[in-house]
Amino acid sequence: MNQLFSVEGKVILLTGGSGILGACMAKHLAREGAKIVILDRNEEAGKQVADEIRTEGGEALFLYCDVLQKEQLEKNRQDIVDAYGTIDVLVNLAGGNMAGATIPPDKTIFDLDIEAFRKVVDLNLFGTVMPTVVFAETMVKQKKGCIINISSESALRPLTRVVGYGCAKAAVSNFTQYMAGELATKFGEGLRVNAIAPGFFLTDQNRALMSNPDGTPTDRCKTIVAHTPFGRLGEAEELLGTLQWLASDASAFVTGTVIPVDGGFDAFSI
């Protein structure tokens, strides 16, 4: 059997692993034989994902984690190494947006809540930087490891409304490319850093923007779909192929990339 895309036996961490996309990724990787660590502030949801993986016969561990607290992350790292002896893959999913960091149609940039903007940047940028720095120390010691950041379509081109989120995710993409060079040139080719830039998927975070209370698409959602050659939103499962490729040795010569998975949104214009 060809093992090129195998993640069997790999210890894979997912920050923010209890969300819609994170849970889908975690369950898939567990079915592929990986040992999963869910890192999340939401204990109830995180434990539920881990329990569901174990119920299906997979191996999973939940650890409470605040991605903005370095001491907490260092404790998580020690707990993981104690449990599994290694860290092979880190998927930085923790992130999000808040109303004050957006500009709705009836407001302007002068209505921006700077504190909300700062919180969104902290969560998305520093919430990627800090886990990367902490968990990469273990990877450097073993001279092998893979980091997969989650960027966004809003990092590739500025979208209306989501100014804080877009700026933060653009920084995540830049940090991804910086770290790819930093780790490979100073610690060896066994260290890889890449990012996935999802297009538009319906999640708990964007549901209010994309879906009306009765479940019908909002005008914004209709505009997005009209600008997507595939003519629809993405399904969480459609991220899994790119995720597994990046997590496996199939992408051994791939680092510093930001890969759109967007149904053609970024490639399309009129």
PyMOL commands that set and color helices and strands:
alter all, ss='L'
color gray80, all
select helices_A, chain A and resi 20-31+43-55+70-84+99-101+109-111+114-142+153-156+163-187+207-210+219-226+236-247+249-251+265-267
alter helices_A, ss='H'
color red, helices_A
select strands_A, chain A and resi 11-15+35-40+59-64+89-92+145-150+191-198+258-261
alter strands_A, ss='S'
color yellow, strands_A
deselect
rebuild
show_as cartoon
